[in-house]
């Protein structure tokens, strides 16, 4: 499972990311300090797929929460 989480936040492949989100029935993604520390490109990835894989539902200086879009 750790490997899958690493791929969700770190993979450059939208297809692989979507596959893993479906496999685990992920509904929300939380991006805070820890995620930014472990996955340096996570903010760019989240912005890049916003509106296609997920929508941002909450945002402040420390935390962003994204809702995974249904298939």
PQR file with spaces between the fields and no chain letter, atoms N, CA, C, O and H, PARSE charges and radii, in Angstrom:
ATOM       1  N    UNK     1       0.809   -1.200    0.000 -0.4000 1.5000
ATOM       2  CA   UNK     1       0.000    0.000    0.000 -0.0000 2.0000
ATOM       3  C    UNK     1       0.851    1.261    0.000  0.5500 1.7000
ATOM       4  O    UNK     1       0.482    2.249   -0.636 -0.5500 1.4000
ATOM       5  N    UNK     2       1.967    1.249    0.691 -0.4000 1.5000
ATOM       6  CA   UNK     2       2.849    2.411    0.734 -0.0000 2.0000
ATOM       7  C    UNK     2       3.325    2.757   -0.667  0.5500 1.7000
ATOM       8  O    UNK     2       3.382    3.930   -1.037 -0.5500 1.4000
ATOM       9  H    UNK     2       2.267    0.447    1.208  0.4000 1.0000
ATOM      10  N    UNK     3       3.663    1.749   -1.436 -0.4000 1.5000
ATOM      11  CA   UNK     3       4.097    1.971   -2.816 -0.0000 2.0000
ATOM      12  C    UNK     3       2.989    2.634   -3.628  0.5500 1.7000
ATOM      13  O    UNK     3       3.255    3.526   -4.433 -0.5500 1.4000
ATOM      14  H    UNK     3       3.618    0.797   -1.135  0.4000 1.0000
ATOM      15  N    UNK     4       1.757    2.202   -3.418 -0.4000 1.5000
ATOM      16  CA   UNK     4       0.631    2.787   -4.143 -0.0000 2.0000
ATOM      17  C    UNK     4       0.411    4.247   -3.750  0.5500 1.7000
ATOM      18  O    UNK     4       0.132    5.082   -4.611 -0.5500 1.4000
ATOM      19  H    UNK     4       1.541    1.477   -2.764  0.4000 1.0000
ATOM      20  N    UNK     5       0.533    4.560   -2.470 -0.4000 1.5000
ATOM      21  CA   UNK     5       0.400    5.953   -2.028 -0.0000 2.0000
ATOM      22  C    UNK     5       1.502    6.799   -2.655  0.5500 1.7000
ATOM      23  O    UNK     5       1.253    7.918   -3.103 -0.5500 1.4000
ATOM      24  H    UNK     5       0.760    3.881   -1.771  0.4000 1.0000
ATOM      25  N    UNK     6       2.726    6.262   -2.686 -0.4000 1.5000
ATOM      26  CA   UNK     6       3.835    6.973   -3.328 -0.0000 2.0000
ATOM      27  C    UNK     6       3.516    7.260   -4.788  0.5500 1.7000
ATOM      28  O    UNK     6       3.843    8.334   -5.293 -0.5500 1.4000
ATOM      29  H    UNK     6       2.928    5.353   -2.322  0.4000 1.0000
ATOM      30  N    UNK     7       2.891    6.326   -5.462 -0.4000 1.5000
ATOM      31  CA   UNK     7       2.558    6.531   -6.869 -0.0000 2.0000
ATOM      32  C    UNK     7       1.413    7.520   -7.042  0.5500 1.7000
ATOM      33  O    UNK     7       1.421    8.313   -7.983 -0.5500 1.4000
ATOM      34  H    UNK     7       2.625    5.454   -5.052  0.4000 1.0000
ATOM      35  N    UNK     8       0.429    7.483   -6.148 -0.4000 1.5000
ATOM      36  CA   UNK     8      -0.678    8.439   -6.250 -0.0000 2.0000
ATOM      37  C    UNK     8      -0.140    9.865   -6.170  0.5500 1.7000
ATOM      38  O    UNK     8      -0.528   10.718   -6.968 -0.5500 1.4000
ATOM      39  H    UNK     8       0.423    6.839   -5.383  0.4000 1.0000
ATOM      40  N    UNK     9       0.736   10.127   -5.227 -0.4000 1.5000
ATOM      41  CA   UNK     9       1.258   11.482   -5.061 -0.0000 2.0000
ATOM      42  C    UNK     9       2.460   11.786   -5.951  0.5500 1.7000
ATOM      43  O    UNK     9       2.733   12.953   -6.232 -0.5500 1.4000
ATOM      44  H    UNK     9       1.051    9.434   -4.578  0.4000 1.0000
ATOM      45  N    UNK    10       3.177   10.770   -6.396 -0.4000 1.5000
ATOM      46  CA   UNK    10       4.413   11.032   -7.114 -0.0000 2.0000
ATOM      47  C    UNK    10       4.453   10.646   -8.576  0.5500 1.7000
ATOM      48  O    UNK    10       5.317   11.128   -9.310 -0.5500 1.4000
ATOM      49  H    UNK    10       2.956    9.822   -6.168  0.4000 1.0000
ATOM      50  N    UNK    11       3.549    9.793   -9.024 -0.4000 1.5000
ATOM      51  CA   UNK    11       3.592    9.327  -10.409 -0.0000 2.0000
ATOM      52  C    UNK    11       3.234   10.438  -11.383  0.5500 1.7000
ATOM      53  O    UNK    11       2.345   11.249  -11.123 -0.5500 1.4000
ATOM      54  H    UNK    11       2.848    9.401   -8.428  0.4000 1.0000
ATOM      55  N    UNK    12       3.933   10.464  -12.497 -0.4000 1.5000
ATOM      56  CA   UNK    12       3.627   11.434  -13.550 -0.0000 2.0000
ATOM      57  C    UNK    12       2.525   10.935  -14.476  0.5500 1.7000
ATOM      58  O    UNK    12       2.074   11.671  -15.353 -0.5500 1.4000
ATOM      59  H    UNK    12       4.655    9.805  -12.708  0.4000 1.0000
ATOM      60  N    UNK    13       2.092    9.706  -14.294 -0.4000 1.5000
ATOM      61  CA   UNK    13       1.089    9.109  -15.174 -0.0000 2.0000
ATOM      62  C    UNK    13      -0.324    9.330  -14.628  0.5500 1.7000
ATOM      63  O    UNK    13      -0.663    8.798  -13.570 -0.5500 1.4000
ATOM      64  H    UNK    13       2.458    9.108  -13.581  0.4000 1.0000
ATOM      65  N    UNK    14      -1.154   10.110  -15.336 -0.4000 1.5000
ATOM      66  CA   UNK    14      -2.535   10.286  -14.870 -0.0000 2.0000
ATOM      67  C    UNK    14      -3.328    8.986  -14.915  0.5500 1.7000
ATOM      68  O    UNK    14      -4.227    8.777  -14.100 -0.5500 1.4000
ATOM      69  H    UNK    14      -0.879   10.542  -16.195  0.4000 1.0000
ATOM      70  N    UNK    15      -3.002    8.115  -15.859 -0.4000 1.5000
ATOM      71  CA   UNK    15      -3.701    6.830  -15.964 -0.0000 2.0000
ATOM      72  C    UNK    15      -3.427    5.961  -14.740  0.5500 1.7000
ATOM      73  O    UNK    15      -4.348    5.365  -14.182 -0.5500 1.4000
ATOM      74  H    UNK    15      -2.272    8.285  -16.521  0.4000 1.0000
ATOM      75  N    UNK    16      -2.170    5.888  -14.323 -0.4000 1.5000
ATOM      76  CA   UNK    16      -1.795    5.091  -13.151 -0.0000 2.0000
ATOM      77  C    UNK    16      -2.411    5.688  -11.883  0.5500 1.7000
ATOM      78  O    UNK    16      -2.914    4.961  -11.026 -0.5500 1.4000
ATOM      79  H    UNK    16      -1.422    6.372  -14.776  0.4000 1.0000
ATOM      80  N    UNK    17      -2.368    6.998  -11.777 -0.4000 1.5000
ATOM      81  CA   UNK    17      -2.963    7.665  -10.630 -0.0000 2.0000
ATOM      82  C    UNK    17      -4.452    7.365  -10.546  0.5500 1.7000
ATOM      83  O    UNK    17      -4.956    7.008   -9.481 -0.5500 1.4000
ATOM      84  H    UNK    17      -1.960    7.589  -12.473  0.4000 1.0000
ATOM      85  N    UNK    18      -5.159    7.506  -11.661 -0.4000 1.5000
ATOM      86  CA   UNK    18      -6.607    7.249  -11.694 -0.0000 2.0000
ATOM      87  C    UNK    18      -6.903    5.791  -11.345  0.5500 1.7000
ATOM      88  O    UNK    18      -7.860    5.502  -10.626 -0.5500 1.4000
ATOM      89  H    UNK    18      -4.750    7.796  -12.527  0.4000 1.0000
ATOM      90  N    UNK    19      -6.084    4.881  -11.853 -0.4000 1.5000
ATOM      91  CA   UNK    19      -6.268    3.449  -11.557 -0.0000 2.0000
ATOM      92  C    UNK    19      -6.181    3.186  -10.056  0.5500 1.7000
ATOM      93  O    UNK    19      -7.011    2.469   -9.498 -0.5500 1.4000
ATOM      94  H    UNK    19      -5.306    5.116  -12.436  0.4000 1.0000
ATOM      95  N    UNK    20      -5.187    3.761   -9.413 -0.4000 1.5000
ATOM      96  CA   UNK    20      -5.008    3.551   -7.976 -0.0000 2.0000
ATOM      97  C    UNK    20      -6.118    4.215   -7.160  0.5500 1.7000
ATOM      98  O    UNK    20      -6.573    3.659   -6.161 -0.5500 1.4000
ATOM      99  H    UNK    20      -4.513    4.344   -9.866  0.4000 1.0000
ATOM     100  N    UNK    21      -6.547    5.386   -7.579 -0.4000 1.5000
ATOM     101  CA   UNK    21      -7.646    6.053   -6.879 -0.0000 2.0000
ATOM     102  C    UNK    21      -8.909    5.202   -6.941  0.5500 1.7000
ATOM     103  O    UNK    21      -9.638    5.093   -5.955 -0.5500 1.4000
ATOM     104  H    UNK    21      -6.177    5.838   -8.391  0.4000 1.0000
ATOM     105  N    UNK    22      -9.166    4.601   -8.099 -0.4000 1.5000
ATOM     106  CA   UNK    22     -10.334    3.713   -8.244 -0.0000 2.0000
ATOM     107  C    UNK    22     -10.171    2.447   -7.400  0.5500 1.7000
ATOM     108  O    UNK    22     -11.104    2.025   -6.717 -0.5500 1.4000
ATOM     109  H    UNK    22      -8.573    4.689   -8.899  0.4000 1.0000
ATOM     110  N    UNK    23      -8.990    1.851   -7.453 -0.4000 1.5000
ATOM     111  CA   UNK    23      -8.744    0.600   -6.722 -0.0000 2.0000
ATOM     112  C    UNK    23      -9.063    0.743   -5.240  0.5500 1.7000
ATOM     113  O    UNK    23      -9.651   -0.154   -4.635 -0.5500 1.4000
ATOM     114  H    UNK    23      -8.232    2.194   -8.008  0.4000 1.0000
ATOM     115  N    UNK    24      -8.675    1.868   -4.661 -0.4000 1.5000
ATOM     116  CA   UNK    24      -8.874    2.071   -3.228 -0.0000 2.0000
ATOM     117  C    UNK    24     -10.115    2.914   -2.913  0.5500 1.7000
ATOM     118  O    UNK    24     -10.336    3.281   -1.759 -0.5500 1.4000
ATOM     119  H    UNK    24      -8.197    2.596   -5.152  0.4000 1.0000
ATOM     120  N    UNK    25     -10.906    3.216   -3.912 -0.4000 1.5000
ATOM     121  CA   UNK    25     -12.130    4.016   -3.737 -0.0000 2.0000
ATOM     122  C    UNK    25     -11.843    5.323   -2.985  0.5500 1.7000
ATOM     123  O    UNK    25     -12.573    5.703   -2.070 -0.5500 1.4000
ATOM     124  H    UNK    25     -10.726    2.919   -4.849  0.4000 1.0000
ATOM     125  N    UNK    26     -10.772    5.990   -3.391 -0.4000 1.5000
ATOM     126  CA   UNK    26     -10.377    7.243   -2.754 -0.0000 2.0000
ATOM     127  C    UNK    26     -11.376    8.325   -3.126  0.5500 1.7000
ATOM     128  O    UNK    26     -11.728    8.487   -4.294 -0.5500 1.4000
ATOM     129  H    UNK    26     -10.179    5.680   -4.134  0.4000 1.0000
ATOM     130  N    UNK    27     -11.829    9.062   -2.123 -0.4000 1.5000
ATOM     131  CA   UNK    27     -12.769   10.157   -2.378 -0.0000 2.0000
ATOM     132  C    UNK    27     -12.130   11.511   -2.135  0.5500 1.7000
ATOM     133  O    UNK    27     -12.464   12.487   -2.807 -0.5500 1.4000
ATOM     134  H    UNK    27     -11.544    8.931   -1.174  0.4000 1.0000
ATOM     135  N    UNK    28     -11.197   11.580   -1.165 -0.4000 1.5000
ATOM     136  CA   UNK    28     -10.551   12.843   -0.831 -0.0000 2.0000
ATOM     137  C    UNK    28      -9.047   12.651   -0.747  0.5500 1.7000
ATOM     138  O    UNK    28      -8.569   11.608   -0.300 -0.5500 1.4000
ATOM     139  H    UNK    28     -10.925   10.787   -0.619  0.4000 1.0000
ATOM     140  N    UNK    29      -8.305   13.661   -1.178 -0.4000 1.5000
ATOM     141  CA   UNK    29      -6.849   13.679   -1.062 -0.0000 2.0000
ATOM     142  C    UNK    29      -6.455   14.888   -0.220  0.5500 1.7000
ATOM     143  O    UNK    29      -6.895   16.007   -0.483 -0.5500 1.4000
ATOM     144  H    UNK    29      -8.693   14.509   -1.541  0.4000 1.0000
ATOM     145  N    UNK    30      -5.643   14.660    0.773 -0.4000 1.5000
ATOM     146  CA   UNK    30      -5.190   15.688    1.697 -0.0000 2.0000
ATOM     147  C    UNK    30      -3.738   16.000    1.372  0.5500 1.7000
ATOM     148  O    UNK    30      -2.905   15.095    1.333 -0.5500 1.4000
ATOM     149  H    UNK    30      -5.286   13.751    0.987  0.4000 1.0000
ATOM     150  N    UNK    31      -3.430   17.254    1.143 -0.4000 1.5000
ATOM     151  CA   UNK    31      -2.052   17.665    0.878 -0.0000 2.0000
ATOM     152  C    UNK    31      -1.680   18.720    1.913  0.5500 1.7000
ATOM     153  O    UNK    31      -2.155   19.855    1.874 -0.5500 1.4000
ATOM     154  H    UNK    31      -4.107   17.989    1.176  0.4000 1.0000
ATOM     155  N    UNK    32      -0.818   18.314    2.835 -0.4000 1.5000
ATOM     156  CA   UNK    32      -0.347   19.201    3.891 -0.0000 2.0000
ATOM     157  C    UNK    32       1.169   19.233    3.908  0.5500 1.7000
ATOM     158  O    UNK    32       1.817   18.898    2.916 -0.5500 1.4000
ATOM     159  H    UNK    32      -0.432   17.392    2.867  0.4000 1.0000
ATOM     160  N    UNK    33       1.730   19.635    5.033 -0.4000 1.5000
ATOM     161  CA   UNK    33       3.182   19.759    5.153 -0.0000 2.0000
ATOM     162  C    UNK    33       3.911   18.451    4.876  0.5500 1.7000
ATOM     163  O    UNK    33       4.921   18.436    4.172 -0.5500 1.4000
ATOM     164  H    UNK    33       1.203   19.907    5.838  0.4000 1.0000
ATOM     165  N    UNK    34       3.409   17.366    5.423 -0.4000 1.5000
ATOM     166  CA   UNK    34       4.063   16.068    5.268 -0.0000 2.0000
ATOM     167  C    UNK    34       4.100   15.641    3.804  0.5500 1.7000
ATOM     168  O    UNK    34       5.130   15.175    3.315 -0.5500 1.4000
ATOM     169  H    UNK    34       2.589   17.377    5.995  0.4000 1.0000
ATOM     170  N    UNK    35       2.985   15.800    3.111 -0.4000 1.5000
ATOM     171  CA   UNK    35       2.934   15.415    1.692 -0.0000 2.0000
ATOM     172  C    UNK    35       3.878   16.286    0.864  0.5500 1.7000
ATOM     173  O    UNK    35       4.534   15.793   -0.054 -0.5500 1.4000
ATOM     174  H    UNK    35       2.149   16.178    3.508  0.4000 1.0000
ATOM     175  N    UNK    36       3.945   17.563    1.182 -0.4000 1.5000
ATOM     176  CA   UNK    36       4.861   18.456    0.449 -0.0000 2.0000
ATOM     177  C    UNK    36       6.320   18.088    0.713  0.5500 1.7000
ATOM     178  O    UNK    36       7.166   18.211   -0.172 -0.5500 1.4000
ATOM     179  H    UNK    36       3.412   17.963    1.927  0.4000 1.0000
ATOM     180  N    UNK    37       6.606   17.641    1.923 -0.4000 1.5000
ATOM     181  CA   UNK    37       7.963   17.239    2.277 -0.0000 2.0000
ATOM     182  C    UNK    37       8.373   15.962    1.541  0.5500 1.7000
ATOM     183  O    UNK    37       9.465   15.895    0.976 -0.5500 1.4000
ATOM     184  H    UNK    37       5.918   17.541    2.642  0.4000 1.0000
ATOM     185  N    UNK    38       7.505   14.954    1.544 -0.4000 1.5000
ATOM     186  CA   UNK    38       7.827   13.658    0.944 -0.0000 2.0000
ATOM     187  C    UNK    38       7.682   13.634   -0.572  0.5500 1.7000
ATOM     188  O    UNK    38       8.351   12.851   -1.247 -0.5500 1.4000
ATOM     189  H    UNK    38       6.618   15.008    2.003  0.4000 1.0000
ATOM     190  N    UNK    39       6.821   14.480   -1.106 -0.4000 1.5000
ATOM     191  CA   UNK    39       6.555   14.497   -2.552 -0.0000 2.0000
ATOM     192  C    UNK    39       6.723   15.925   -3.062  0.5500 1.7000
ATOM     193  O    UNK    39       5.739   16.650   -3.207 -0.5500 1.4000
ATOM     194  H    UNK    39       6.278   15.116   -0.558  0.4000 1.0000
ATOM     195  N    UNK    40       7.968   16.339   -3.336 -0.4000 1.5000
ATOM     196  CA   UNK    40       8.253   17.730   -3.690 -0.0000 2.0000
ATOM     197  C    UNK    40       7.439   18.275   -4.875  0.5500 1.7000
ATOM     198  O    UNK    40       7.183   19.478   -4.926 -0.5500 1.4000
ATOM     199  H    UNK    40       8.768   15.750   -3.218  0.4000 1.0000
ATOM     200  N    UNK    41       7.035   17.444   -5.805 -0.4000 1.5000
ATOM     201  CA   UNK    41       6.276   17.915   -6.961 -0.0000 2.0000
ATOM     202  C    UNK    41       4.775   17.796   -6.799  0.5500 1.7000
ATOM     203  O    UNK    41       4.036   17.971   -7.768 -0.5500 1.4000
ATOM     204  H    UNK    41       7.243   16.467   -5.764  0.4000 1.0000
ATOM     205  N    UNK    42       4.307   17.500   -5.589 -0.4000 1.5000
ATOM     206  CA   UNK    42       2.887   17.205   -5.399 -0.0000 2.0000
ATOM     207  C    UNK    42       1.997   18.404   -5.727  0.5500 1.7000
ATOM     208  O    UNK    42       0.919   18.221   -6.294 -0.5500 1.4000
ATOM     209  H    UNK    42       4.907   17.358   -4.803  0.4000 1.0000
ATOM     210  N    UNK    43       2.412   19.607   -5.392 -0.4000 1.5000
ATOM     211  CA   UNK    43       1.553   20.767   -5.665 -0.0000 2.0000
ATOM     212  C    UNK    43       1.366   20.980   -7.161  0.5500 1.7000
ATOM     213  O    UNK    43       0.260   21.284   -7.609 -0.5500 1.4000
ATOM     214  H    UNK    43       3.288   19.755   -4.932  0.4000 1.0000
ATOM     215  N    UNK    44       2.419   20.827   -7.927 -0.4000 1.5000
ATOM     216  CA   UNK    44       2.312   20.967   -9.388 -0.0000 2.0000
ATOM     217  C    UNK    44       1.418   19.875   -9.962  0.5500 1.7000
ATOM     218  O    UNK    44       0.620   20.130  -10.864 -0.5500 1.4000
ATOM     219  H    UNK    44       3.317   20.580   -7.564  0.4000 1.0000
ATOM     220  N    UNK    45       1.552   18.650   -9.437 -0.4000 1.5000
ATOM     221  CA   UNK    45       0.709   17.557   -9.914 -0.0000 2.0000
ATOM     222  C    UNK    45      -0.755   17.836   -9.603  0.5500 1.7000
ATOM     223  O    UNK    45      -1.621   17.650  -10.458 -0.5500 1.4000
ATOM     224  H    UNK    45       2.200   18.443   -8.704  0.4000 1.0000
ATOM     225  N    UNK    46      -1.030   18.279   -8.391 -0.4000 1.5000
ATOM     226  CA   UNK    46      -2.415   18.527   -8.003 -0.0000 2.0000
ATOM     227  C    UNK    46      -3.030   19.625   -8.863  0.5500 1.7000
ATOM     228  O    UNK    46      -4.173   19.499   -9.301 -0.5500 1.4000
ATOM     229  H    UNK    46      -0.326   18.430   -7.697  0.4000 1.0000
ATOM     230  N    UNK    47      -2.291   20.688   -9.106 -0.4000 1.5000
ATOM     231  CA   UNK    47      -2.792   21.767   -9.979 -0.0000 2.0000
ATOM     232  C    UNK    47      -2.966   21.273  -11.415  0.5500 1.7000
ATOM     233  O    UNK    47      -3.924   21.641  -12.096 -0.5500 1.4000
ATOM     234  H    UNK    47      -1.362   20.789   -8.750  0.4000 1.0000
ATOM     235  N    UNK    48      -2.033   20.442  -11.864 -0.4000 1.5000
ATOM     236  CA   UNK    48      -2.061   19.967  -13.245 -0.0000 2.0000
ATOM     237  C    UNK    48      -3.255   19.097  -13.581  0.5500 1.7000
ATOM     238  O    UNK    48      -3.743   19.117  -14.710 -0.5500 1.4000
ATOM     239  H    UNK    48      -1.255   20.144  -11.311  0.4000 1.0000
ATOM     240  N    UNK    49      -3.731   18.329  -12.604 -0.4000 1.5000
ATOM     241  CA   UNK    49      -4.860   17.428  -12.864 -0.0000 2.0000
ATOM     242  C    UNK    49      -6.164   17.918  -12.238  0.5500 1.7000
ATOM     243  O    UNK    49      -7.175   17.216  -12.244 -0.5500 1.4000
ATOM     244  H    UNK    49      -3.334   18.313  -11.686  0.4000 1.0000
ATOM     245  N    UNK    50      -6.117   19.151  -11.692 -0.4000 1.5000
ATOM     246  CA   UNK    50      -7.334   19.720  -11.127 -0.0000 2.0000
ATOM     247  C    UNK    50      -8.355   19.930  -12.248  0.5500 1.7000
ATOM     248  O    UNK    50      -8.043   20.499  -13.294 -0.5500 1.4000
ATOM     249  H    UNK    50      -5.296   19.721  -11.687  0.4000 1.0000
ATOM     250  N    UNK    51      -9.548   19.470  -12.010 -0.4000 1.5000
ATOM     251  CA   UNK    51     -10.601   19.578  -13.020 -0.0000 2.0000
ATOM     252  C    UNK    51     -10.719   18.347  -13.895  0.5500 1.7000
ATOM     253  O    UNK    51     -11.716   18.177  -14.597 -0.5500 1.4000
ATOM     254  H    UNK    51      -9.801   19.008  -11.161  0.4000 1.0000
ATOM     255  N    UNK    52      -9.705   17.479  -13.860 -0.4000 1.5000
ATOM     256  CA   UNK    52      -9.786   16.228  -14.620 -0.0000 2.0000
ATOM     257  C    UNK    52      -9.847   15.022  -13.692  0.5500 1.7000
ATOM     258  O    UNK    52     -10.748   14.192  -13.813 -0.5500 1.4000
ATOM     259  H    UNK    52      -8.895   17.617  -13.289  0.4000 1.0000
ATOM     260  N    UNK    53      -8.887   14.919  -12.758 -0.4000 1.5000
ATOM     261  CA   UNK    53      -8.891   13.800  -11.808 -0.0000 2.0000
ATOM     262  C    UNK    53      -9.546   14.176  -10.486  0.5500 1.7000
ATOM     263  O    UNK    53     -10.111   13.316   -9.810 -0.5500 1.4000
ATOM     264  H    UNK    53      -8.155   15.593  -12.660  0.4000 1.0000
ATOM     265  N    UNK    54      -9.477   15.437  -10.114 -0.4000 1.5000
ATOM     266  CA   UNK    54     -10.013   15.892   -8.837 -0.0000 2.0000
ATOM     267  C    UNK    54     -10.351   17.373   -8.901  0.5500 1.7000
ATOM     268  O    UNK    54      -9.955   18.083   -9.825 -0.5500 1.4000
ATOM     269  H    UNK    54      -9.018   16.136  -10.663  0.4000 1.0000
ATOM     270  N    UNK    55     -11.091   17.818   -7.899 -0.4000 1.5000
ATOM     271  CA   UNK    55     -11.420   19.234   -7.724 -0.0000 2.0000
ATOM     272  C    UNK    55     -10.985   19.659   -6.327  0.5500 1.7000
ATOM     273  O    UNK    55     -11.157   18.919   -5.359 -0.5500 1.4000
ATOM     274  H    UNK    55     -11.413   17.241   -7.148  0.4000 1.0000
ATOM     275  N    UNK    56     -10.426   20.850   -6.236 -0.4000 1.5000
ATOM     276  CA   UNK    56     -10.031   21.367   -4.917 -0.0000 2.0000
ATOM     277  C    UNK    56     -11.296   21.798   -4.180  0.5500 1.7000
ATOM     278  O    UNK    56     -12.099   22.567   -4.708 -0.5500 1.4000
ATOM     279  H    UNK    56     -10.286   21.451   -7.023  0.4000 1.0000
ATOM     280  N    UNK    57     -11.467   21.299   -2.963 -0.4000 1.5000
ATOM     281  CA   UNK    57     -12.656   21.640   -2.182 -0.0000 2.0000
ATOM     282  C    UNK    57     -12.319   22.466   -0.945  0.5500 1.7000
ATOM     283  O    UNK    57     -13.207   23.029   -0.305 -0.5500 1.4000
ATOM     284  H    UNK    57     -10.815   20.674   -2.534  0.4000 1.0000
ATOM     285  N    UNK    58     -11.024   22.536   -0.611 -0.4000 1.5000
ATOM     286  CA   UNK    58     -10.597   23.343    0.532 -0.0000 2.0000
ATOM     287  C    UNK    58      -9.146   23.730    0.312  0.5500 1.7000
ATOM     288  O    UNK    58      -8.349   22.951   -0.210 -0.5500 1.4000
ATOM     289  H    UNK    58     -10.302   22.079   -1.131  0.4000 1.0000
ATOM     290  N    UNK    59      -8.818   24.964    0.726 -0.4000 1.5000
ATOM     291  CA   UNK    59      -7.450   25.432    0.537 -0.0000 2.0000
ATOM     292  C    UNK    59      -7.153   26.542    1.540  0.5500 1.7000
ATOM     293  O    UNK    59      -7.941   27.474    1.704 -0.5500 1.4000
ATOM     294  H    UNK    59      -9.466   25.597    1.150  0.4000 1.0000
ATOM     295  N    UNK    60      -6.010   26.431    2.205 -0.4000 1.5000
ATOM     296  CA   UNK    60      -5.469   27.539    2.988 -0.0000 2.0000
ATOM     297  C    UNK    60      -3.952   27.482    2.847  0.5500 1.7000
ATOM     298  O    UNK    60      -3.449   26.743    2.001 -0.5500 1.4000
ATOM     299  H    UNK    60      -5.370   25.675    2.071  0.4000 1.0000
ATOM     300  N    UNK    61      -3.219   28.231    3.638 -0.4000 1.5000
ATOM     301  CA   UNK    61      -1.761   28.278    3.470 -0.0000 2.0000
ATOM     302  C    UNK    61      -1.075   26.962    3.787  0.5500 1.7000
ATOM     303  O    UNK    61       0.021   26.707    3.288 -0.5500 1.4000
ATOM     304  H    UNK    61      -3.627   28.831    4.325  0.4000 1.0000
ATOM     305  N    UNK    62      -1.692   26.121    4.603 -0.4000 1.5000
ATOM     306  CA   UNK    62      -1.039   24.892    5.042 -0.0000 2.0000
ATOM     307  C    UNK    62      -1.611   23.624    4.431  0.5500 1.7000
ATOM     308  O    UNK    62      -0.902   22.625    4.306 -0.5500 1.4000
ATOM     309  H    UNK    62      -2.583   26.328    5.008  0.4000 1.0000
ATOM     310  N    UNK    63      -2.872   23.648    4.053 -0.4000 1.5000
ATOM     311  CA   UNK    63      -3.565   22.420    3.642 -0.0000 2.0000
ATOM     312  C    UNK    63      -4.406   22.661    2.394  0.5500 1.7000
ATOM     313  O    UNK    63      -5.046   23.703    2.251 -0.5500 1.4000
ATOM     314  H    UNK    63      -3.448   24.459    4.155  0.4000 1.0000
ATOM     315  N    UNK    64      -4.392   21.686    1.503 -0.4000 1.5000
ATOM     316  CA   UNK    64      -5.328   21.651    0.385 -0.0000 2.0000
ATOM     317  C    UNK    64      -6.007   20.291    0.410  0.5500 1.7000
ATOM     318  O    UNK    64      -5.360   19.270    0.645 -0.5500 1.4000
ATOM     319  H    UNK    64      -3.872   20.841    1.619  0.4000 1.0000
ATOM     320  N    UNK    65      -7.299   20.280    0.169 -0.4000 1.5000
ATOM     321  CA   UNK    65      -8.047   19.032    0.109 -0.0000 2.0000
ATOM     322  C    UNK    65      -8.729   18.969   -1.247  0.5500 1.7000
ATOM     323  O    UNK    65      -9.350   19.931   -1.697 -0.5500 1.4000
ATOM     324  H    UNK    65      -7.825   21.109   -0.022  0.4000 1.0000
ATOM     325  N    UNK    66      -8.598   17.816   -1.883 -0.4000 1.5000
ATOM     326  CA   UNK    66      -9.149   17.595   -3.222 -0.0000 2.0000
ATOM     327  C    UNK    66     -10.151   16.454   -3.185  0.5500 1.7000
ATOM     328  O    UNK    66      -9.930   15.437   -2.528 -0.5500 1.4000
ATOM     329  H    UNK    66      -8.094   17.034   -1.517  0.4000 1.0000
ATOM     330  N    UNK    67     -11.252   16.633   -3.897 -0.4000 1.5000
ATOM     331  CA   UNK    67     -12.247   15.580   -4.044 -0.0000 2.0000
ATOM     332  C    UNK    67     -12.013   14.895   -5.385  0.5500 1.7000
ATOM     333  O    UNK    67     -11.978   15.545   -6.430 -0.5500 1.4000
ATOM     334  H    UNK    67     -11.432   17.459   -4.431  0.4000 1.0000
ATOM     335  N    UNK    68     -11.857   13.591   -5.342 -0.4000 1.5000
ATOM     336  CA   UNK    68     -11.627   12.813   -6.559 -0.0000 2.0000
ATOM     337  C    UNK    68     -12.902   12.822   -7.394  0.5500 1.7000
ATOM     338  O    UNK    68     -13.993   12.565   -6.883 -0.5500 1.4000
ATOM     339  H    UNK    68     -11.886   13.063   -4.493  0.4000 1.0000
ATOM     340  N    UNK    69     -12.755   13.118   -8.671 -0.4000 1.5000
ATOM     341  CA   UNK    69     -13.908   13.148   -9.574 -0.0000 2.0000
ATOM     342  C    UNK    69     -14.337   11.727   -9.909  0.5500 1.7000
ATOM     343  O    UNK    69     -13.499   10.840  -10.073 -0.5500 1.4000
ATOM     344  H    UNK    69     -11.870   13.327   -9.085  0.4000 1.0000
ATOM     345  N    UNK    70     -15.638   11.515  -10.010 -0.4000 1.5000
ATOM     346  CA   UNK    70     -16.103   10.175  -10.422 -0.0000 2.0000
ATOM     347  C    UNK    70     -15.700    9.890  -11.860  0.5500 1.7000
ATOM     348  O    UNK    70     -15.473   10.815  -12.640 -0.5500 1.4000
ATOM     349  H    UNK    70     -16.319   12.235   -9.876  0.4000 1.0000
ATOM     350  N    UNK    71     -15.613    8.642  -12.204 -0.4000 1.5000
ATOM     351  CA   UNK    71     -15.216    8.233  -13.578 -0.0000 2.0000
ATOM     352  C    UNK    71     -16.086    8.853  -14.633  0.5500 1.7000
ATOM     353  O    UNK    71     -15.881    8.611  -15.823 -0.5500 1.4000
ATOM     354  H    UNK    71     -15.798    7.890  -11.570  0.4000 1.0000
